[in-house]
C-alpha cells in the first residue's frame, strides 16, 4: 500500500510489480493487483477510473471507495 499516487509513486509501484512478475513469472497485470495506492482523494479504485490521470488507471482495483489511508490499511 502506497501513500501517494503521483508519477513517482506509481513509477515505484510499477518497478515493484515488475519485480514480482519477474520472480513469480505471473503477468504484470496480475502483479499490479497486489499493489494498492492511496492519493489525496482516497484509495485508487475502479469507480474513480473516469476521473483518474492516465498513470493511475493501471492501479485502480475493484473495491469500494475508501477516503483515508487508515481505512485502506484496515
C-alpha positions as CSV (number, residue, x, y, z in Angstrom):
1,X,0.0,0.0,0.0
2,X,1.5,3.3,-1.1
3,X,0.6,6.7,0.4
4,X,0.9,8.9,-2.7
5,X,-0.1,8.0,-6.3
6,X,1.8,10.7,-8.2
7,X,4.0,9.8,-11.1
8,X,6.9,9.0,-8.7
9,X,4.7,6.7,-6.5
10,X,3.2,4.9,-9.5
11,X,6.6,4.6,-11.0
12,X,8.0,2.8,-7.9
13,X,4.8,0.7,-7.7
14,X,5.4,-0.3,-11.3
15,X,9.0,-1.4,-10.5
16,X,7.8,-3.5,-7.6
17,X,5.1,-5.1,-9.8
18,X,7.7,-5.8,-12.5
19,X,10.0,-7.5,-9.9
20,X,7.1,-9.6,-8.6
21,X,6.3,-10.6,-12.2
22,X,10.0,-11.5,-12.8
23,X,10.2,-13.6,-9.7
24,X,6.9,-15.3,-10.0
25,X,6.5,-15.4,-13.8
26,X,3.0,-14.0,-13.3
27,X,1.6,-11.5,-15.9
28,X,2.3,-7.9,-14.9
29,X,-1.5,-7.2,-14.8
30,X,-1.9,-9.8,-12.0
31,X,1.1,-8.4,-10.1
32,X,-0.4,-4.9,-10.2
33,X,-3.4,-6.3,-8.3
34,X,-1.1,-6.9,-5.3
35,X,-0.1,-3.2,-5.1
36,X,-2.5,-0.6,-3.9
37,X,-2.2,3.2,-3.9
38,X,-3.9,6.0,-1.9
39,X,-4.0,9.5,-3.3
40,X,-5.4,12.7,-1.9
41,X,-9.0,11.5,-2.7
42,X,-8.5,8.0,-1.2
43,X,-7.9,4.5,-2.5
44,X,-7.4,4.2,-6.2
45,X,-10.5,2.2,-7.2
46,X,-12.4,1.3,-10.4
47,X,-15.3,3.6,-9.6
48,X,-12.9,6.6,-9.9
49,X,-11.4,5.5,-13.2
50,X,-13.1,8.2,-15.3
51,X,-11.5,10.9,-13.2
52,X,-8.1,9.3,-12.7
53,X,-5.0,10.5,-14.5
54,X,-3.7,8.0,-17.1
55,X,-0.7,6.9,-15.0
56,X,-3.1,6.0,-12.1
57,X,-5.5,3.9,-14.1
58,X,-3.5,0.6,-14.1
59,X,-3.7,0.7,-10.3
60,X,-7.4,1.0,-10.0
61,X,-8.8,-2.0,-8.2
62,X,-12.3,-3.4,-7.9
63,X,-13.1,-2.3,-4.3
64,X,-15.4,0.0,-2.5
65,X,-14.2,3.6,-2.3
66,X,-12.2,4.5,0.8
67,X,-11.2,8.0,1.6
68,X,-8.4,7.7,4.1
69,X,-5.2,5.8,4.5
70,X,-6.3,4.4,7.8
71,X,-9.4,2.9,6.2
72,X,-7.3,1.4,3.4
73,X,-4.9,-0.2,5.9
74,X,-7.8,-1.6,7.9
